[in-house]
Amino acid sequence: MAAVLPIHYPRSLLRAFNVLPIEVWGPPQIDAGLGAAHLQAYVCSIVRNALAFLLSGGLEVTDLIVVPHACDSLQGLGSILIDFIQPRQDVLPLYLPRGNGERHIGYLIDELRAMYERLSKTTQRAPGDDELMASIQREETADEFLAELHQQRGKLTTYDFYRLIRAREYLPAEGFIELAQDILKQQGASRTAGIPIVFSGIVPEPMSLLQSITEAGGEVVADDLACCGRRLYPPGTSKDPFRRMAERLLGVPPDPTLGSPISARLEHLLGMVKKGEAKGVVFYSVKFCEPELFDLPMLRDGLQEAGVPSLTIEVDLSDPLSHQARTRIEAFLEMIA
């Protein structure tokens, strides 16, 4: 089992080595003191809480820790784990390119091959191309069902929908496929929706905020969340497993952690607003998340120019959802209704 930090990583490569990835998005609402002792005060709560969780023994069930370079804070965490704290588990960094051109794909292929060598050394296994392709195709099938769930939200409440799709963070592909098939079979006509909004940010924690949106009369019709909508990986085409994995990882919707232009993100958000007939966008940001904060002013200006109202809420994952945040959500929904 591998504990995997955000955001993008090769699930299929880990599964080819019989390693089950379990994602660590914080976790929220834990005692972050152990992590804070090793990090600057301006490091985001996802990294701080993850380190605290590790040091408190929360990851003892895992055999590996995968740390993608999604941002400077996560890269710093990888360096701390490799050079200073040195946990029992092997630590595998993954340096993602900032772009999706041919040279970026080539760079990522080299990174994936290096990870293959590390995994082979750790597990004493060496899956061949056939095994890799079988694992890739299994993950592609799971991601096709994930995309279908995003398209057909049906009768699920916002809270239940995100509980469902976030199961992709820890279920093996075959388990998620079975779950998605069962849900899609049960889906009927869409339930009466509330005020439609698009949700953007990193992770919807605490999940009670989704219930608060519904209670306030809102409905999330699409999202640009790092843990959800930004990870709708397209199916691959290459017959080379490493290239196929690289193409899939870089084929996602615009993401600031992959160097996507702000203009591409704005166009993507406006497309979701139009398709979902949304009346506004809520940016739900983790404090000190630099990739998000750098884009936010220009995104909000672009939305305003297009006549789309937006709201920004900043949170620390260690805190419960505040009354202030609930009130601001209620006021925003009332304004755009």
C-alpha positions as CSV (number, residue, x, y, z in Angstrom):
1,M,0.0,0.0,0.0
2,A,1.2,3.5,-0.8
3,A,0.3,6.8,0.7
4,V,0.1,9.3,-2.1
5,L,0.1,13.1,-1.7
6,P,-1.7,15.3,-4.3
7,I,-2.2,15.7,-7.1
8,H,-1.2,13.7,-10.2
9,Y,0.5,10.3,-10.1
10,P,0.5,7.1,-12.2
11,R,-2.1,4.8,-10.5
12,S,-1.6,2.2,-13.2
13,L,2.2,2.0,-12.5
14,L,1.7,1.4,-8.8
15,R,-1.1,-1.2,-9.4
16,A,1.2,-3.1,-11.9
17,F,3.5,-3.7,-8.9
18,N,0.5,-4.8,-6.8
19,V,0.7,-1.6,-4.8
20,L,-2.6,0.0,-3.8
21,P,-2.5,3.8,-3.7
22,I,-4.3,5.6,-0.9
23,E,-4.5,9.3,-1.3
24,V,-3.7,11.7,1.5
25,W,-5.5,15.1,1.2
26,G,-4.5,16.5,4.5
27,P,-6.2,14.8,6.3
28,P,-8.6,17.4,7.6
29,Q,-9.2,18.3,11.3
30,I,-6.3,16.6,13.0
31,D,-3.7,18.0,15.5
32,A,-1.3,19.6,13.1
33,G,1.3,20.5,15.8
34,L,3.7,17.7,15.0
35,G,3.9,18.8,11.4
36,A,4.0,22.5,12.2
37,A,7.2,22.0,14.2
38,H,9.1,21.1,10.9
39,L,7.5,23.6,8.5
40,Q,7.3,27.3,7.9
41,A,4.1,29.0,9.2
42,Y,3.1,29.8,5.6
43,V,3.0,26.2,4.4
44,C,-0.5,25.0,3.4
45,S,-2.5,22.8,5.7
46,I,-2.5,19.9,3.2
47,V,1.3,19.5,3.6
48,R,1.3,20.4,7.3
49,N,-1.5,17.9,8.2
50,A,0.0,15.2,6.1
51,L,3.4,15.5,7.9
52,A,1.6,15.5,11.3
53,F,-0.4,12.4,10.3
54,L,2.7,10.6,9.3
55,L,4.6,11.5,12.5
56,S,1.6,10.5,14.6
57,G,1.7,7.0,13.1
58,G,-1.3,7.5,10.8
59,L,0.6,6.1,7.8
60,E,2.1,3.0,9.5
61,V,-0.1,0.7,7.5
62,T,1.6,1.9,4.3
63,D,4.8,0.6,2.6
64,L,5.6,3.6,0.4
65,I,5.0,7.3,0.3
66,V,4.7,9.0,-3.1
67,V,5.2,12.8,-3.2
68,P,4.4,14.4,-6.5
69,H,5.9,17.8,-7.1
70,A,2.5,19.6,-7.4
71,C,3.9,22.8,-5.8
72,D,6.9,24.1,-3.8
73,S,5.4,23.0,-0.5
74,L,5.0,19.4,-1.6
75,Q,8.5,19.4,-3.1
76,G,9.7,20.7,0.2
77,L,7.9,18.0,2.1
78,G,9.5,15.4,-0.2
79,S,13.0,16.8,0.6
80,I,12.2,16.8,4.3
81,L,11.1,13.2,4.2
82,I,14.1,12.1,2.1
83,D,16.9,14.1,3.9
84,F,15.8,14.8,7.4
85,I,12.9,12.9,9.0
86,Q,13.4,9.7,6.9
87,P,10.3,7.6,7.7
88,R,10.3,3.8,7.8
89,Q,8.7,3.8,4.3
90,D,10.5,4.4,1.1
91,V,9.8,7.9,-0.2
92,L,9.2,8.2,-4.0
93,P,9.2,11.8,-5.4
94,L,7.7,12.4,-8.8
95,Y,8.7,15.6,-10.6
96,L,5.9,16.6,-13.0
97,P,6.6,18.9,-16.0
98,R,5.0,22.3,-16.4
99,G,3.4,21.9,-19.8
100,N,2.0,19.3,-22.1
101,G,4.1,19.5,-25.3
102,E,6.2,16.8,-26.8
103,R,9.3,17.6,-24.7
104,H,7.2,17.6,-21.5
105,I,5.8,14.2,-22.4
106,G,9.4,13.0,-23.0
107,Y,10.5,14.3,-19.6
108,L,7.6,12.6,-17.8
109,I,8.3,9.3,-19.6
110,D,11.8,9.5,-18.1
111,E,10.3,10.2,-14.6
112,L,7.9,7.3,-14.9
113,R,10.8,5.0,-15.9
114,A,12.8,6.1,-12.9
115,M,9.8,5.4,-10.7
116,Y,9.5,2.0,-12.3
117,E,13.1,1.2,-11.3
118,R,12.5,2.4,-7.7
119,L,9.4,0.3,-7.4
120,S,11.1,-2.7,-8.9
121,K,13.9,-2.4,-6.3
122,T,11.4,-2.0,-3.4
123,T,9.0,-4.7,-4.4
124,Q,11.5,-7.1,-6.1
125,R,9.1,-7.3,-9.1
126,A,9.5,-6.3,-12.7
127,P,6.1,-6.2,-14.6
128,G,6.5,-6.4,-18.3
129,D,4.8,-4.3,-20.9
130,D,1.7,-6.6,-21.1
131,E,1.2,-6.3,-17.3
132,L,1.6,-2.5,-17.5
133,M,-0.9,-2.2,-20.3
134,A,-3.4,-4.4,-18.5
135,S,-3.1,-2.1,-15.5
136,I,-3.4,1.0,-17.6
137,Q,-6.5,-0.2,-19.4
138,R,-8.1,-1.1,-16.1
139,E,-7.5,2.4,-14.8
140,E,-8.8,3.9,-18.1
141,T,-12.0,2.0,-17.7
142,A,-12.4,3.3,-14.1
143,D,-11.8,6.8,-15.3
144,E,-14.3,6.4,-18.1
145,F,-16.9,5.6,-15.5
146,L,-15.7,8.5,-13.4
147,A,-16.3,10.9,-16.3
148,E,-19.7,9.4,-16.9
149,L,-20.6,10.0,-13.3
150,H,-19.6,13.6,-13.7
151,Q,-21.9,13.9,-16.7
152,Q,-24.9,12.1,-15.1
153,R,-25.2,13.3,-11.5
154,G,-28.8,12.2,-11.5
155,K,-30.7,12.0,-8.2
156,L,-27.6,12.2,-5.9
157,T,-27.3,15.2,-3.6
158,T,-24.1,17.3,-4.0
159,Y,-22.7,15.7,-0.8
160,D,-23.5,12.1,-1.9
161,F,-22.1,12.7,-5.3
162,Y,-18.7,13.9,-4.0
163,R,-18.6,11.1,-1.5
164,L,-19.0,8.7,-4.4
165,I,-16.4,10.2,-6.8
166,R,-13.9,10.7,-4.1
167,A,-14.0,7.0,-3.5
168,R,-11.6,7.0,-6.5
169,E,-9.0,8.3,-4.0
170,Y,-8.7,4.9,-2.2
171,L,-10.7,2.2,-4.0
172,P,-8.9,-0.1,-6.4
173,A,-10.0,0.5,-10.0
174,E,-12.1,-2.7,-10.2
175,G,-13.9,-1.8,-6.9
176,F,-14.7,1.7,-8.2
177,I,-15.9,0.3,-11.5
178,E,-18.3,-2.0,-9.7
179,L,-19.5,0.8,-7.5
180,A,-20.0,3.2,-10.4
181,Q,-21.9,0.6,-12.4
182,D,-24.3,0.0,-9.6
183,I,-24.9,3.8,-9.1
184,L,-25.4,4.4,-12.8
185,K,-28.0,1.6,-13.0
186,Q,-30.0,3.2,-10.3
187,Q,-29.9,6.6,-11.7
188,G,-33.1,8.0,-13.0
189,A,-34.3,11.5,-13.9
190,S,-32.4,14.3,-12.4
191,R,-33.8,15.5,-9.1
192,T,-35.0,19.1,-8.7
193,A,-31.8,21.1,-8.5
194,G,-31.0,24.2,-6.5
195,I,-29.2,27.3,-7.7
196,P,-26.5,26.0,-10.0
197,I,-22.9,26.9,-9.3
198,V,-19.4,25.8,-10.4
199,F,-17.0,24.8,-7.6
200,S,-13.3,25.4,-7.9
201,G,-10.3,24.9,-5.6
202,I,-8.2,22.0,-4.2
203,V,-10.4,19.8,-2.0
204,P,-13.9,20.2,-0.6
205,E,-13.1,19.7,3.1
206,P,-14.7,19.6,5.4
207,M,-17.3,17.7,3.4
208,S,-20.1,19.3,5.5
209,L,-19.7,22.4,3.4
210,L,-21.4,20.5,0.5
211,Q,-24.4,19.9,2.8
212,S,-24.3,23.6,3.7
213,I,-24.5,24.5,0.0
214,T,-27.6,22.3,-0.5
215,E,-29.2,23.6,2.7
216,A,-28.7,27.1,1.4
217,G,-30.5,26.2,-1.8
218,G,-27.4,25.7,-4.0
219,E,-26.3,22.8,-6.3
220,V,-22.8,22.1,-7.6
221,V,-23.3,21.3,-11.3
222,A,-19.6,21.1,-12.2
223,D,-16.2,21.4,-10.6
224,D,-12.7,22.5,-11.1
225,L,-11.4,20.8,-8.0
226,A,-7.9,19.4,-7.9
227,C,-9.1,16.1,-6.3
228,C,-12.0,15.7,-8.7
229,G,-12.7,17.6,-12.0
230,R,-9.0,18.3,-12.8
231,R,-8.3,14.6,-12.8
232,L,-10.6,13.4,-15.5
233,Y,-7.8,11.6,-17.3
234,P,-8.5,10.8,-21.0
235,P,-8.0,7.3,-22.4
236,G,-4.6,6.7,-24.0
237,T,-3.6,5.8,-27.5
238,S,0.0,4.9,-27.5
239,K,1.1,1.2,-27.4
240,D,4.1,2.1,-25.3
241,P,2.9,1.9,-21.7
242,F,5.2,4.7,-20.4
243,R,4.2,7.1,-23.1
244,R,0.5,6.2,-22.6
245,M,0.8,6.9,-18.9
246,A,2.5,10.2,-19.6
247,E,0.0,11.3,-22.2
248,R,-2.9,10.5,-19.8
249,L,-1.4,12.4,-16.9
250,L,-0.8,15.5,-19.0
251,G,-4.2,15.3,-20.9
252,V,-6.3,16.6,-18.0
253,P,-8.3,19.8,-17.8
254,P,-6.3,23.0,-17.2
255,D,-4.4,22.8,-13.9
256,P,-2.0,25.5,-12.4
257,T,0.2,22.8,-10.9
258,L,0.9,21.6,-14.4
259,G,1.7,25.1,-15.7
260,S,-1.6,25.6,-17.6
261,P,-2.1,29.2,-18.8
262,I,-4.6,31.3,-16.8
263,S,-6.5,32.0,-20.1
264,A,-7.0,28.2,-20.5
265,R,-8.4,27.9,-17.0
266,L,-10.7,30.8,-17.5
267,E,-12.0,29.4,-20.8
268,H,-12.5,26.0,-19.0
269,L,-14.5,27.6,-16.2
270,L,-16.6,29.6,-18.5
271,G,-17.3,26.5,-20.5
272,M,-18.5,24.7,-17.4
273,V,-20.6,27.7,-16.4
274,K,-22.3,27.7,-19.8
275,K,-22.8,23.9,-20.0
276,G,-24.2,23.7,-16.5
277,E,-26.2,27.0,-16.8
278,A,-24.5,28.0,-13.6
279,K,-25.2,31.3,-12.0
280,G,-21.8,31.7,-10.3
281,V,-18.5,30.2,-9.3
282,V,-17.2,29.5,-5.8
283,F,-13.5,29.4,-5.3
284,Y,-12.8,27.3,-2.2
285,S,-9.1,27.8,-1.5
286,V,-6.7,26.3,1.1
287,K,-4.7,29.0,2.8
288,F,-1.3,29.6,1.4
289,C,-1.9,27.5,-1.7
290,E,0.3,29.4,-4.1
291,P,-0.7,27.8,-7.4
292,E,-4.4,28.7,-6.7
293,L,-3.7,32.2,-5.3
294,F,-1.5,33.2,-8.3
295,D,-4.4,32.5,-10.7
296,L,-7.3,33.7,-8.6
297,P,-7.2,37.5,-9.3
298,M,-7.1,37.1,-13.0
299,L,-9.7,34.4,-13.0
300,R,-12.1,36.5,-11.0
301,D,-11.5,39.5,-13.2
302,G,-12.2,37.4,-16.3
303,L,-15.4,35.9,-14.9
304,Q,-16.6,39.4,-13.9
305,E,-15.9,40.7,-17.5
306,A,-18.0,37.7,-18.7
307,G,-20.8,38.6,-16.3
308,V,-20.3,35.6,-14.0
309,P,-20.3,36.4,-10.3
310,S,-17.8,34.6,-8.0
311,L,-17.0,34.1,-4.4
312,T,-13.7,33.3,-2.7
313,I,-13.6,31.4,0.6
314,E,-10.2,30.6,2.2
315,V,-9.9,27.7,4.7
316,D,-7.5,25.8,6.9
317,L,-8.1,22.1,6.8
318,S,-7.5,21.8,10.5
319,D,-10.6,24.0,11.2
320,P,-14.2,23.1,11.0
321,L,-16.4,24.9,8.6
322,S,-16.9,28.4,10.1
323,H,-20.2,30.2,10.6
324,Q,-18.7,33.0,8.6
325,A,-18.1,30.7,5.6
326,R,-21.7,29.4,5.8
327,T,-23.1,32.9,5.9
328,R,-21.0,34.0,2.9
329,I,-22.2,31.0,0.9
330,E,-25.8,31.7,1.8
331,A,-25.5,35.4,0.9
332,F,-23.8,34.6,-2.4
333,L,-26.5,32.1,-3.4
334,E,-29.2,34.6,-2.4
335,M,-27.5,37.3,-4.5
336,I,-27.3,35.1,-7.7
337,A,-30.7,33.4,-7.4
